């Protein structure tokens, strides 16, 4: 019998309900608001340059909770976090983060943890309100020293993905919600309750995300961190296959045969691990390959049509329209950029 209560994601209206909501209906104001709160960045809406941003925030002594919704699909490219960490949790919908060649899909069961001192890009779909946990780097380093004793010679680096449906992930979520309630329901005389809730949340964060400190101490293996069941391993092999052959249009049948599993088994495991259909994931892989080719292509020799066909897109108009929705610019603009 489980003694741990389940975690139920809050509705956006429940998060920081006592705080004022800052709104912005144009890109310039939205950009200025978020730059002041977090860091300088590039904000590219995917629909006619429009956003409908709403923001509620509560920050205190280097730790905070934010509720951010752009109200439209956007692409965000921060210049660099440098002195703070973020844990970004979609309360609904889907988002993604690209760091170098790594691509992390996020959802209510998977959070993204952007890197410090390294460039990355975020893409948020429409209707993806995010609960964001903000932690100043020195606060987390202090707790990491207490938890691990040592963090190794390379400092503290966090993995870009945090699974929220694991034991450690659920514990972290509960700690976040308890910190939220301490912030919302205690006044000036509740400083001790808030400080205690923050310390618990920071410790749970370090337990839920793989880090350079945990690897340095061999506290976990990568498989243990992500609770790699057979289905998880099959899902990762599927992702590797999809990315490797994105331009060759691999079919689900061909991939299932290569991985030596029934097609239905592969489909079920991919959907269980990601919450998405395999076809959608394959399509994402083809778009990523198309974007890489356009970014690397010579505009005097390469054409959008040749790239689209090479990556498996037979209808140029639909490819161009969806490309703009995903990346905030046309394929031609990427190629000429």
C-alpha positions in Angstrom: 0.0 0.0 0.0 1.5 3.3 -1.1 1.9 5.9 1.7 3.0 8.7 -0.6 0.2 10.8 -2.0 0.0 11.1 -5.8 1.0 14.4 -7.4 -1.7 16.2 -9.3 -0.6 19.1 -11.5 -2.3 22.4 -10.6 -4.3 24.4 -13.0 -2.5 27.6 -14.1 -5.1 29.7 -12.3 -4.1 28.1 -9.0 -0.4 29.0 -9.3 0.5 32.2 -7.4 -3.2 33.2 -7.4 -2.6 36.1 -5.0 0.0 37.7 -7.2 -0.6 40.4 -9.8 -0.6 39.1 -13.4 1.6 41.0 -15.8 0.3 40.9 -19.4 1.8 41.8 -22.8 0.1 41.8 -26.2 3.2 42.7 -28.2 6.6 41.1 -28.7 8.6 44.1 -27.5 6.9 44.4 -24.1 7.0 40.6 -23.6 10.7 40.5 -24.4 11.5 43.4 -22.1 9.5 41.9 -19.2 11.2 38.5 -19.4 14.6 39.9 -20.0 14.3 41.9 -16.8 13.1 38.9 -14.8 15.5 36.3 -16.2 18.1 37.3 -18.8 18.6 38.8 -22.3 17.2 36.6 -25.0 15.7 36.5 -28.5 11.9 36.0 -28.7 10.4 34.9 -32.0 6.6 34.3 -32.2 5.5 31.9 -34.9 2.2 33.6 -35.7 2.2 37.1 -37.3 4.5 38.4 -34.6 1.8 38.2 -31.9 2.0 37.0 -28.3 -0.5 37.2 -25.4 2.0 36.8 -22.6 0.8 36.5 -19.0 3.2 36.2 -16.0 3.0 35.8 -12.3 6.1 35.7 -10.1 7.3 35.3 -6.5 11.1 35.6 -5.9 12.8 35.8 -2.5 16.5 35.4 -1.6 17.6 33.8 -4.8 14.8 31.3 -5.2 11.5 31.8 -7.0 8.4 30.4 -8.7 7.0 31.8 -11.9 4.0 31.1 -14.1 4.6 32.1 -17.7 2.4 31.6 -20.7 3.1 33.3 -24.1 -0.4 32.5 -25.4 1.1 31.6 -28.8 3.8 29.3 -30.2 7.2 30.9 -29.7 10.9 30.3 -30.1 13.2 31.6 -27.3 17.0 31.8 -27.5 18.6 33.1 -24.2 22.0 34.6 -24.4 23.1 32.6 -21.3 21.8 32.0 -17.7 25.3 32.3 -16.1 24.3 32.7 -12.5 21.0 30.9 -12.0 19.3 27.6 -12.8 15.7 27.0 -14.1 13.5 24.0 -14.0 10.7 24.5 -16.6 7.6 22.4 -16.2 4.8 22.6 -18.7 1.4 22.4 -16.9 -0.2 21.5 -20.3 0.9 21.1 -23.9 4.4 20.4 -25.1 7.7 22.2 -25.5 11.2 21.4 -26.4 14.8 22.5 -25.7 17.8 22.1 -28.0 21.3 22.2 -26.6 23.9 21.5 -29.2 22.9 18.3 -30.9 20.7 17.2 -27.9 16.9 17.6 -28.2 14.7 17.4 -25.1 11.0 17.1 -25.4 9.1 18.4 -22.3 5.6 17.8 -21.0 3.8 17.6 -17.6 5.9 14.5 -17.0 9.3 15.8 -18.2 10.9 19.1 -17.2 13.7 20.9 -19.0 16.7 22.2 -17.1 18.5 24.7 -19.3 22.3 24.7 -19.1 24.3 27.5 -17.4 26.9 29.3 -19.5 25.9 27.5 -22.7 23.6 28.5 -25.5 20.3 26.7 -26.0 16.9 27.3 -27.7 13.4 26.7 -26.5 10.2 26.1 -28.5 6.9 26.3 -26.8 3.7 25.3 -28.5 0.4 27.1 -28.1 -1.3 26.7 -24.7 1.8 25.6 -22.8 1.7 27.5 -19.5 5.0 26.8 -17.7 5.6 26.6 -14.0 9.2 27.7 -13.7 11.4 27.1 -10.6 14.2 29.7 -10.4 17.3 29.0 -8.3 20.3 31.2 -8.0 23.5 29.2 -8.7 25.2 30.0 -5.4 22.1 28.8 -3.4 22.1 25.4 -5.2 25.9 25.1 -4.9 25.6 25.6 -1.1 23.0 22.8 -0.8 24.9 20.5 -3.2 28.0 20.8 -0.9 25.9 19.8 2.0 24.2 16.9 0.1 27.2 15.5 -1.7 30.1 16.6 0.4 32.0 17.3 -2.8 30.9 18.2 -6.3 34.0 17.3 -8.2 36.5 19.4 -10.0 34.3 20.7 -12.8 31.7 22.4 -10.6 28.0 21.6 -10.6 26.4 20.9 -14.0 22.8 19.6 -14.3 21.4 17.3 -16.9 19.0 19.0 -19.3 16.1 16.6 -18.6 14.3 15.9 -15.4 11.7 13.0 -15.3 8.8 14.0 -13.1 7.1 10.6 -13.1 9.8 8.9 -11.1 9.9 8.6 -7.3 12.5 11.4 -7.1 10.6 13.6 -9.7 7.3 13.3 -7.8 9.1 14.1 -4.5 10.6 17.2 -6.2 7.1 18.3 -7.4 5.6 17.9 -3.9 8.5 20.0 -2.5 7.8 22.7 -5.1 4.1 22.8 -4.3 4.9 23.0 -0.6 7.3 25.9 -1.2 4.6 27.5 -3.3 2.0 27.2 -0.5 4.5 28.6 2.0 5.1 31.6 -0.2 1.4 32.1 -0.8 0.0 31.5 2.7 2.6 32.9 5.1 3.2 36.5 5.8 6.2 38.3 7.2 6.1 36.0 10.3 6.4 32.9 8.1 10.1 33.4 7.2 11.2 30.2 8.9 8.5 28.1 7.1 9.5 29.5 3.8 13.2 29.0 4.4 12.6 25.4 5.4 10.4 24.7 2.4 13.1 26.2 0.1 15.9 24.0 1.6 13.7 20.9 1.1 12.9 21.8 -2.5 16.6 22.4 -3.3 17.6 19.0 -1.9 14.8 17.3 -3.8 15.9 19.0 -7.0 19.4 17.6 -6.6 17.9 14.1 -6.0 15.6 14.3 -9.1 18.1 15.6 -11.7 21.3 13.8 -12.7 24.3 16.1 -12.1 28.0 16.2 -12.4 28.2 15.8 -8.6 26.0 12.6 -8.6 28.1 11.1 -11.4 31.3 12.1 -9.7 30.3 10.2 -6.5 28.8 7.4 -8.6 25.6 8.0 -6.6 23.5 6.8 -9.6 24.0 5.2 -12.9 22.3 6.9 -15.8 20.0 4.0 -16.1 18.9 4.4 -12.5 18.3 8.0 -12.8 15.9 7.6 -15.7 14.5 4.3 -14.4 15.4 2.6 -17.7 12.9 -0.2 -18.1 13.0 -2.3 -21.3 10.4 0.2 -22.7 12.7 3.1 -22.0 15.6 1.4 -23.7 13.4 0.6 -26.7 12.2 4.2 -26.9 15.8 5.5 -26.8 16.8 3.1 -29.6 13.8 4.3 -31.6 14.9 7.9 -31.2 18.5 7.1 -32.3 17.1 5.3 -35.3 14.7 8.2 -36.2 17.5 10.8 -35.9 20.1 8.8 -37.8 17.8 8.1 -40.8 15.5 11.1 -40.7 16.2 12.0 -44.3 15.6 8.4 -45.5 12.0 8.4 -44.3 12.2 5.2 -42.3 8.8 3.6 -41.8 7.6 2.4 -38.5 7.4 -1.1 -40.0 11.1 -1.0 -41.0 12.2 0.4 -37.7 10.2 -2.3 -35.8 11.8 -5.0 -37.9 15.3 -3.6 -37.3 14.7 -3.4 -33.6 13.3 -6.9 -33.6 10.0 -6.1 -31.9 6.4 -6.2 -33.1 5.1 -3.0 -34.5 2.4 -2.6 -31.9 4.9 -3.1 -29.1 7.1 -0.4 -30.5 4.2 2.0 -30.9 2.9 1.3 -27.4 6.3 1.8 -25.8 7.1 5.0 -27.7 3.7 6.5 -26.7 4.1 5.4 -23.1 7.6 6.9 -22.8 6.9 10.2 -24.6 3.1 10.7 -24.7 3.4 11.2 -28.5 2.9 9.1 -31.6 5.9 7.6 -33.3 4.8 9.3 -36.5 4.9 12.7 -34.9 8.4 12.0 -33.5 9.7 11.0 -36.9 8.2 14.2 -38.4 10.1 16.2 -35.8 13.3 14.5 -36.7 12.8 15.3 -40.4 12.3 19.0 -39.5 15.4 19.1 -37.4 17.4 17.6 -40.2 15.9 20.0 -42.7 16.8 23.0 -40.4 20.4 21.7 -40.0 20.8 21.4 -43.8 19.4 24.9 -44.3 21.6 26.4 -41.7 24.7 24.7 -43.2 23.7 25.1 -46.8 25.3 27.4 -49.4 22.4 29.6 -50.7 24.1 29.8 -54.1 23.9 26.0 -54.5 21.3 24.8 -52.1 17.5 25.3 -52.5 14.6 24.9 -50.1 13.0 22.5 -52.5 16.0 20.2 -52.6 16.3 20.2 -48.8 12.6 19.5 -48.3 12.6 16.6 -50.7 15.8 15.2 -49.3 14.2 15.2 -45.8 11.1 13.5 -46.9 8.7 16.4 -47.5 6.8 16.1 -50.7 4.6 19.2 -50.5 6.7 22.3 -50.4 3.9 24.6 -49.3 2.9 22.6 -46.3 6.6 22.2 -45.4 7.2 25.9 -45.5 4.1 26.8 -43.5 4.9 24.3 -40.7 8.6 25.2 -40.7 7.6 28.9 -40.0 5.3 27.8 -37.2 8.1 25.8 -35.6 11.0 28.1 -36.0 9.6 31.6 -36.4 11.1 32.2 -39.9 10.7 30.8 -43.4 13.0 28.1 -44.8 14.3 30.8 -47.2 15.2 33.1 -44.4 17.1 30.3 -42.6 19.0 29.4 -45.8 20.0 33.0 -46.5 20.7 33.8 -42.8 
